[in-house]
Amino acid sequence: MSVQEKTSASRPTSGLAPAPGSPSPERSARTSLARTRNRAAWLFASPALLVILLVTVFPVIYSVVLSFARVTIDYDGFQVEEYTLANYGALLQSQDWYRALGFTILYTVITVTIELVLGMLSALVLERLGVTRGWMLALLLIPWSLVTIVSAQLWKYIYDSTYGIATWGIALFTDSPPVILGEPVTAAAALMVADIWKTTPFVAIILLAGLVMIPDEQYEAAELDGSSAWSTFWRVVMPQLLPTFTIAVLFRVLQAFGVFDLPFVLTQGGPGTSTQTLAIMGYKVLFQDINIGPGAAIATSTALIVGLGCLLFLRAFRNQAKGGE
């Protein structure tokens, strides 16, 4: 063997395998590319995240801070004199707050329950008829697509004591029809009917989306087992639909508990304070009475109640899901 051949044989070659445990060049390149893409994603998303932070997170934190403040207002603006629990103490002693809380809970329970029942029935009928897309679904969504203020104004005309079609219909059965929006019971019922009319299509579409995901084989297996329609619904449909059903409940509870525009346009919380929700009470205290601290306390307490209720509901849902396994 020549000297040149010996020298060439003694040189390390570039094709040697990497040491055990060290990442391969291809894997390192993929990791570096993933990190670069991750940084780019955060870079492009940062303006939107900043906007969300400014218009959502900061006002929430500022509202919580103001809920503990005793504020005075003068020509120079408002000044925070001290931070105290007095706003929450006054809230817990306010009969108006308890009445608004009671009506808000009643409004939420009744409207959400009826909307879930009607939405489920509508979704089952549409799924059975094979209507899962097209113009019929578009027609179904018309009430939901209307701006709430427009919808409320429409129902205000319907409930009008002189020309309203609802008043005319009641007058067919009695000589002295009530002023629908002028009496506590009928005003509350009128609000709930308007809400149910507007929001039931939304619930139906959500539940329909869950129904179409259930395989036909499960229905066929239940039919072969001789299950009735009622048994099939509870043993096949509801277990599969439970996650979608939970989403619909959470959406509606959040919307109904914080409802403002519909009752504000129809009754403004009246007659008296009989249809006053927590959102309307907070608006009146904050913007009409210019009581910044108490108004912020009402808003914060409302958010806490809704958040606690949703957490309890989600915990119950998880326990139900684990029990079903």
C-alpha positions as CSV (number, residue, x, y, z in Angstrom):
1,M,0.0,0.0,0.0
2,S,1.4,3.4,-1.0
3,V,1.8,6.3,1.4
4,Q,-1.1,8.2,-0.3
5,E,-3.4,5.2,0.1
6,K,-2.5,5.0,3.8
7,T,-3.2,8.7,4.3
8,S,-6.6,8.4,2.6
9,A,-7.5,5.4,4.7
10,S,-6.6,7.2,7.9
11,R,-8.8,10.2,7.2
12,P,-12.3,10.3,8.8
13,T,-15.1,10.1,6.2
14,S,-18.1,12.4,6.2
15,G,-20.6,9.5,6.1
16,L,-20.0,8.4,9.6
17,A,-23.2,7.7,11.7
18,P,-23.9,10.3,14.5
19,A,-23.2,9.3,18.0
20,P,-25.9,7.4,19.8
21,G,-28.4,9.7,21.5
22,S,-27.6,12.8,19.4
23,P,-30.3,14.1,17.1
24,S,-29.9,13.5,13.4
25,P,-29.4,16.5,11.1
26,E,-32.8,16.0,9.5
27,R,-34.5,16.0,12.9
28,S,-32.6,19.1,14.0
29,A,-33.6,20.9,10.8
30,R,-37.3,20.0,11.3
31,T,-37.1,21.2,15.0
32,S,-35.5,24.5,13.8
33,L,-38.2,25.0,11.1
34,A,-41.0,24.3,13.6
35,R,-39.5,26.9,16.0
36,T,-39.2,29.4,13.2
37,R,-42.9,28.9,12.2
38,N,-44.0,29.1,15.8
39,R,-42.2,32.5,16.2
40,A,-43.7,33.7,13.0
41,A,-47.2,32.6,14.1
42,W,-46.9,34.6,17.4
43,L,-45.5,37.5,15.5
44,F,-48.4,37.7,13.1
45,A,-51.0,37.0,15.9
46,S,-49.5,39.6,18.3
47,P,-51.4,42.6,16.8
48,A,-54.8,40.8,17.3
49,L,-53.8,39.6,20.7
50,L,-52.8,43.2,21.7
51,V,-56.2,44.5,20.5
52,I,-58.0,41.8,22.5
53,L,-55.9,42.7,25.5
54,L,-56.8,46.4,25.2
55,V,-60.5,46.1,24.5
56,T,-61.3,43.0,26.7
57,V,-58.8,42.2,29.4
58,F,-57.9,45.7,30.5
59,P,-61.5,46.9,30.8
60,V,-62.4,43.8,32.9
61,I,-59.4,44.4,35.2
62,Y,-60.2,48.1,35.5
63,S,-63.8,47.4,36.3
64,V,-62.8,45.0,39.1
65,V,-60.5,47.7,40.5
66,L,-63.2,50.3,40.3
67,S,-65.7,48.0,42.1
68,F,-63.7,48.5,45.3
69,A,-63.3,52.3,44.8
70,R,-65.1,55.2,46.4
71,V,-65.2,57.7,43.6
72,T,-66.1,61.4,43.6
73,I,-66.9,63.3,40.4
74,D,-66.1,67.0,39.8
75,Y,-65.3,69.2,36.8
76,D,-61.9,67.6,36.5
77,G,-63.3,64.1,36.1
78,F,-63.6,61.4,38.7
79,Q,-61.2,60.9,41.6
80,V,-60.7,57.7,43.6
81,E,-60.7,58.6,47.3
82,E,-60.2,55.1,48.7
83,Y,-60.5,51.4,48.1
84,T,-63.0,49.7,50.2
85,L,-65.6,46.8,50.4
86,A,-68.4,49.3,51.0
87,N,-69.7,48.9,47.4
88,Y,-70.2,45.2,47.8
89,G,-71.7,45.7,51.3
90,A,-74.2,48.1,49.9
91,L,-75.0,45.7,47.1
92,L,-75.7,42.9,49.5
93,Q,-78.1,45.1,51.4
94,S,-79.9,46.4,48.3
95,Q,-83.4,45.0,47.7
96,D,-83.2,46.2,44.1
97,W,-80.2,44.0,43.5
98,Y,-81.9,40.9,44.9
99,R,-85.0,41.6,42.8
100,A,-82.8,42.0,39.7
101,L,-80.9,38.9,40.5
102,G,-84.0,36.9,41.0
103,F,-85.6,38.1,37.8
104,T,-82.3,37.4,35.9
105,I,-82.2,33.9,37.2
106,L,-85.8,33.2,36.5
107,Y,-85.5,34.7,33.0
108,T,-82.4,32.6,32.3
109,V,-83.9,29.3,33.6
110,I,-87.2,29.6,31.7
111,T,-85.8,30.9,28.4
112,V,-82.9,28.5,28.2
113,T,-85.0,25.5,29.2
114,I,-87.7,26.2,26.6
115,E,-85.1,27.0,23.9
116,L,-83.3,23.8,24.5
117,V,-86.5,21.7,24.3
118,L,-87.8,23.5,21.2
119,G,-84.3,23.5,19.6
120,M,-83.9,19.8,20.2
121,L,-87.3,19.0,18.7
122,S,-86.6,21.2,15.7
123,A,-83.1,19.6,15.2
124,L,-84.6,16.1,15.4
125,V,-87.3,16.9,12.8
126,L,-84.8,18.6,10.5
127,E,-82.3,15.7,10.8
128,R,-85.1,13.2,10.2
129,L,-86.2,15.1,7.1
130,G,-82.7,15.3,5.8
131,V,-82.6,19.1,6.0
132,T,-79.0,19.7,7.0
133,R,-78.2,22.5,4.6
134,G,-79.7,24.8,2.0
135,W,-82.4,27.5,2.0
136,M,-84.6,25.9,4.6
137,L,-81.9,26.3,7.2
138,A,-81.3,29.9,6.0
139,L,-85.0,30.6,6.6
140,L,-84.8,29.1,10.1
141,L,-81.9,31.4,11.0
142,I,-83.8,34.6,10.1
143,P,-84.9,35.4,13.6
144,W,-81.4,34.8,15.0
145,S,-79.8,36.9,12.2
146,L,-81.8,40.0,13.0
147,V,-80.1,42.6,15.2
148,T,-81.5,42.3,18.7
149,I,-82.6,45.9,18.7
150,V,-84.5,45.5,15.5
151,S,-86.1,42.3,16.8
152,A,-87.0,44.0,20.1
153,Q,-88.6,46.9,18.1
154,L,-90.6,44.4,16.1
155,W,-92.0,42.8,19.2
156,K,-92.7,46.2,20.7
157,Y,-95.0,46.9,17.7
158,I,-96.6,43.4,18.2
159,Y,-97.2,44.2,21.9
160,D,-98.5,47.7,21.3
161,S,-101.6,48.4,23.4
162,T,-103.5,50.1,20.6
163,Y,-102.4,48.5,17.3
164,G,-100.4,45.4,18.3
165,I,-101.5,42.1,16.9
166,A,-101.0,40.4,20.2
167,T,-103.3,42.8,21.9
168,W,-105.8,42.3,19.1
169,G,-105.6,38.5,19.6
170,I,-106.2,38.8,23.3
171,A,-109.2,41.1,22.7
172,L,-110.9,38.3,20.8
173,F,-111.3,36.4,24.1
174,T,-111.8,39.3,26.6
175,D,-113.4,42.7,26.7
176,S,-110.6,44.3,28.6
177,P,-107.2,43.1,27.2
178,P,-104.2,43.9,29.4
179,V,-101.5,46.4,28.5
180,I,-99.0,43.7,27.8
181,L,-95.9,45.7,28.6
182,G,-97.6,47.7,31.3
183,E,-98.1,44.9,33.8
184,P,-95.4,42.9,35.6
185,V,-96.5,39.4,34.7
186,T,-97.4,40.0,31.1
187,A,-94.3,42.1,30.5
188,A,-92.0,39.4,31.8
189,A,-93.8,36.8,29.7
190,A,-93.6,39.0,26.7
191,L,-89.8,39.4,27.1
192,M,-89.3,35.7,27.4
193,V,-91.5,35.0,24.3
194,A,-89.4,37.5,22.3
195,D,-86.1,35.9,23.5
196,I,-87.3,32.3,22.8
197,W,-88.5,33.3,19.3
198,K,-85.1,34.9,18.5
199,T,-82.7,32.3,20.0
200,T,-84.4,28.9,19.4
201,P,-83.0,28.7,15.8
202,F,-79.5,29.2,17.1
203,V,-79.9,26.3,19.6
204,A,-81.5,24.2,16.9
205,I,-78.6,24.7,14.5
206,I,-76.0,23.8,17.2
207,L,-77.8,20.6,18.1
208,L,-78.4,19.7,14.4
209,A,-74.7,19.9,13.9
210,G,-74.2,17.4,16.6
211,L,-77.0,15.1,15.3
212,V,-75.5,14.8,11.8
213,M,-72.3,13.5,13.3
214,I,-74.0,10.4,14.9
215,P,-73.3,7.4,12.6
216,D,-76.4,5.8,11.0
217,E,-75.1,2.4,12.1
218,Q,-75.9,3.2,15.7
219,Y,-79.6,3.9,14.8
220,E,-79.7,0.7,12.9
221,A,-78.2,-1.3,15.8
222,A,-80.8,0.2,18.2
223,E,-83.6,-0.7,15.8
224,L,-82.3,-4.3,15.5
225,D,-82.3,-4.5,19.3
226,G,-86.0,-3.5,19.3
227,S,-85.4,-0.2,21.1
228,S,-88.3,2.3,21.0
229,A,-87.8,5.8,19.7
230,W,-87.8,7.2,23.3
231,S,-85.2,4.6,24.3
232,T,-83.0,5.3,21.3
233,F,-83.1,9.0,22.0
234,W,-81.8,8.6,25.6
235,R,-79.4,5.7,25.0
236,V,-78.0,6.5,21.6
237,V,-78.7,10.2,20.8
238,M,-78.1,12.0,24.1
239,P,-74.8,10.3,25.0
240,Q,-73.4,11.2,21.6
241,L,-75.0,14.7,21.7
242,L,-73.9,15.6,25.2
243,P,-70.8,17.6,24.3
244,T,-72.8,19.7,21.8
245,F,-75.7,20.0,24.2
246,T,-73.2,21.4,26.8
247,I,-71.9,24.0,24.4
248,A,-75.4,25.1,23.6
249,V,-76.3,25.4,27.3
250,L,-73.1,27.4,28.1
251,F,-73.7,29.8,25.2
252,R,-77.3,30.5,26.1
253,V,-76.7,30.8,29.9
254,L,-73.9,33.4,29.2
255,Q,-76.2,35.3,26.8
256,A,-79.4,35.1,28.9
257,F,-77.8,36.0,32.2
258,G,-76.2,39.1,30.7
259,V,-79.1,40.2,28.6
260,F,-79.5,43.9,28.2
261,D,-80.7,45.1,24.8
262,L,-83.9,43.1,24.5
263,P,-85.5,44.1,27.8
264,F,-84.1,47.6,27.6
265,V,-85.8,48.3,24.3
266,L,-89.1,46.6,25.3
267,T,-89.6,47.6,28.9
268,Q,-86.4,49.4,30.2
269,G,-86.8,47.2,33.3
270,G,-90.4,48.2,34.0
271,P,-93.1,48.5,34.9
272,G,-91.2,49.7,38.0
273,T,-88.3,47.3,38.4
274,S,-90.3,44.1,37.7
275,T,-88.3,43.2,34.5
276,Q,-85.0,44.8,35.5
277,T,-82.1,42.4,34.9
278,L,-78.7,42.8,36.5
279,A,-77.3,44.3,33.3
280,I,-80.0,47.0,33.2
281,M,-79.6,47.8,36.8
282,G,-75.8,48.1,36.3
283,Y,-76.4,50.5,33.4
284,K,-78.8,52.7,35.4
285,V,-76.5,52.9,38.4
286,L,-73.4,53.5,36.3
287,F,-74.7,55.8,33.5
288,Q,-77.9,57.4,34.8
289,D,-77.0,57.8,38.5
290,I,-73.3,58.2,37.7
291,N,-72.3,55.9,40.6
292,I,-69.1,54.4,39.2
293,G,-68.1,52.2,42.1
294,P,-71.5,50.6,42.7
295,G,-72.0,50.2,39.0
296,A,-68.7,48.4,38.6
297,A,-69.6,46.2,41.6
298,I,-72.8,45.1,40.0
299,A,-71.0,44.2,36.7
300,T,-68.2,42.3,38.6
301,S,-70.7,40.4,40.8
302,T,-72.7,39.4,37.7
303,A,-69.5,38.1,36.0
304,L,-68.6,36.2,39.1
305,I,-72.1,34.6,39.4
306,V,-72.0,33.5,35.7
307,G,-68.5,32.2,36.0
308,L,-69.3,30.2,39.1
309,G,-72.4,28.8,37.5
310,C,-70.6,27.7,34.4
311,L,-67.8,26.1,36.4
312,L,-70.3,24.1,38.4
313,F,-72.1,23.0,35.2
314,L,-68.8,21.9,33.6
315,R,-67.8,20.0,36.6
316,A,-71.2,18.2,36.6
317,F,-70.8,17.5,32.9
318,R,-67.3,16.0,33.4
319,N,-68.6,13.8,36.2
320,Q,-71.5,12.7,34.0
321,A,-69.0,11.9,31.2
322,K,-66.8,9.9,33.5
323,G,-69.8,8.0,34.8
324,G,-70.9,7.2,31.3
325,E,-67.5,5.6,30.6
